[in-house]
Amino acid sequence: MRKPPYPTVEEVMDLPEVQAMPPNERERAARIALAGWRRKKMPDRRTWTMSDPAPSRDEWVLGVLDGDGALWRAKPGVDVWTLEESPAMPGAGATYTWPEMLAEFGPVTEPPADWRPQRTEVVDAVRGAVVEMDDLLFHELGAHRLGADIPDGWTTEHSSDADLISKAEFWAERLRKRAQQLDDAISQATLLHKDPVPEEQG
């Protein structure tokens, strides 16, 4: 997982005010200190703790970073939060309400402003690739059984060299453009986790 763009609980555990607390109270002290640190360093991003009122419907957020820097997602307008991790991670897929999430994983902070545009760029690139493949497979080729029945006149042993090369170049160019769009979107998605949960239907 990439380094979180915010300070985490682990990074504030060594602060003198945290270490001065009894061992069984240090994690709580670290989370309180972390909230203050994030608010100071990122004043343009909202941070919440258990003592703060939950965001109103008009202020609702769809993603937050918890005290460990992990990303949580929610459906629009629904107080059900899911940790965005690989399905193989322990606890992945478990849901929490806003108070439950804060009590166990807080404080939570809004992701950087570029997070949503980066997601949008990747989603658009994927959708574009799907549309391109659909056009190539079902409009350029016409009706056929995938992988088993390529229509005559396309990639058969009876095509002329010139025709075969022309068609190969046509496909390569179409696929290359979409692959480049995907590569560009991925390379710029510095704030996205490698194994995001699928988009949930609102």
Protein Blocks (a to p, Z undefined) as FASTA:
>chain_A
ZZdfbdcfklmmmpmklmmpcfklmmmmmmmmmmmmmmmmmmmbccddfkbccddfklpc
fbdcdfkopacdddehiacdcddddfklghihiacdfklmmmmmmccddddfklmmmmmm
mmmmmmmmmmmmmmmmmmmnopadehkaccehiagfkbcfklmmmmmmmmmmmmmmmmmm
mmmmmmmmmmbcfbdcddddZZ
